[in-house]
Amino acid sequence: MTPVELSRTVLHAVRRAVDEGELSVTVPERAVVTPPGPGGCGDYATNIALQLAGAAGQPPRRVAEILRARLASEALIGDVVVTGPGFLNFSLERNASALLVEEILRRGRRYGHAEGFSGTIVRLRCPAEVRAVVVTDALARVLRSQGDLVRVECEGRPAPEWETVLGVDSSRAGGHSGSHPGSRFDSHAGSHPGSHSDSHPQPRPSGPSPLPDLDVTVHPVPAPVPADPLPLGRDAARWALLYPAAHDRPRIPGDHLTQRETNPLFRVRYAHARTRALLRNAADLGFHPEPGPVSDAETLLAALGDHPRILTTTATHRSPDRLARHLVAVADATLPLLPAVLPLGDEKPSAAHRARLALAEAAGAVLAGGLSLLGIDAPDHL
C-alpha cells in the first residue's frame, strides 16, 4: 500500500463515518500521509483527526478513535494506533512492502505515471533563456507522465546548442508567442537522438485544436544564470539548472561533474548503477529478485511509495526541483541497503537476499525513471 493508496483509504473511512452519522464534516479532498514524527510509531501517520475535529465539534482523539475502528480492519493494514493529541499511526502488513515492490517492478520506469489522457491540456510559455527552456522541457515531461497534453511555446528562438547539447527538442519551429517571434518545442520520448524520457505523449484529441485548460508561464528567477552551463554537458548542466528551486540561483560550474558523495547527482546515478551491478552479480551467482519482506528498509520503502505523489506535486506546482530532491532522498535511502544484498563468503542465497535484491531493483527503476523525466541519463555502469 503506497501513501497515495493509504490516503484514499483514510478518506474512505471518513466518508463511511459521515454516512453512518458518527461525524458531521465535509470530507476533505485529500488526507496527508507521511512517515510518523517524534512520538509516533509504525510505517505511516496522518493528522486527519486534528484537521476534522473543529468542524466535527469533537476532541481530536475521539475523531481518531472513530476512524481507527474503521481502518483497523482494512486489508494490508496490520495495526492502527492513536498517539499524541490524535495522530493515527499505521503499521502495514508484512506483505505490503512486497506488493509495493511488485508494483514498481511491473511498471518499471513508468511507475507513478498516469494511464491514458487526463483530460487536461496545458500550454507552457517560457522566455528564450537557457534555464527557463530547460525547466520548461523537464516540466513538460512530468506533465505528460501524468496524462496531460502539453504544448510548449518559447518567446524567441532557442539557441541550437540547447538542443544539441542540452537535449531540448526545438525542431517544431515557427509560430509566434505574443509579439515576439517564437518557436514551439516539445520533449516527447524518442523525439530526438539521445532522448531518455519514458514519458509517452498522450493522443491528441480529434477535431480542431482545442484551447488549453491551463496557460502557464515558466520563468525561474534569478535570470540569467550566473555562467554558461553548456561546458558541463547534457546531464550535469540539466541537473545544475533543475535541482535548485525556481527562486534559487544555480551553482555553475559547481561540483556537478565530481564523482564524490558531496555531489547529489553523482549519488543518484551511483545508487542506480550499483543496483544494476547487483542484478548482474546475482545472476552470476544463480539467483534472481523475488519481492518479500525486508527488515530495516522502512525509509526506502516510504520514499518509493511516495514517488507517485511526488510526480503529481511536481506537475501541480510546476517544480522539477521537487523531483530532483526526491531522487536524492531515494538514493540516500538505497545505498545503505546495498551491502547486504549479496550473500557473503560461503553463504547461500536466501529468501532475504532475493527480497533485498528485488527492493534494490525497484529503487533503481524509480531512480532511472525519475532521471529520465528530468532528461538525464541513468547509466548502468558508472
Buried (B, 14 or more C-beta within 10 A) or exposed (E): BBBBBBBBBBBBBBEBBBEEEBBEBEBBEEBBBEBBEEEBEBBBBBBBBBBBBEEBEBBBBBBBBBBBEBBBEBEBBBBBBBBBEBBBBBBBBEBBBBBBBBBBBEBBBBBBBBEEBBEBBBBBBBBBBBBBBBBBBBBBBBBBBBBBBBBBBBBBBBBEEBBBBBBBBBEBEEEEBEEEBBBBBBBBBEBBEEBBBBBEBBEEEEEEEEEBEEEBBBBBEEEEBEBEBBEBEBBBBBBBBBBBEBEEEBBBBBBBBEEEEEBBBBBBBBBBBBBBBBBEEBEEEEBEBBBBBBEEBBBBBBBBBBBBBBBBBBBEEBBBBBBBBBBBBBBBBBBEBBEBBBBEEEEEBEEBBBBBBBBBBBBBBBBBBBBBBBBBBBEEEB
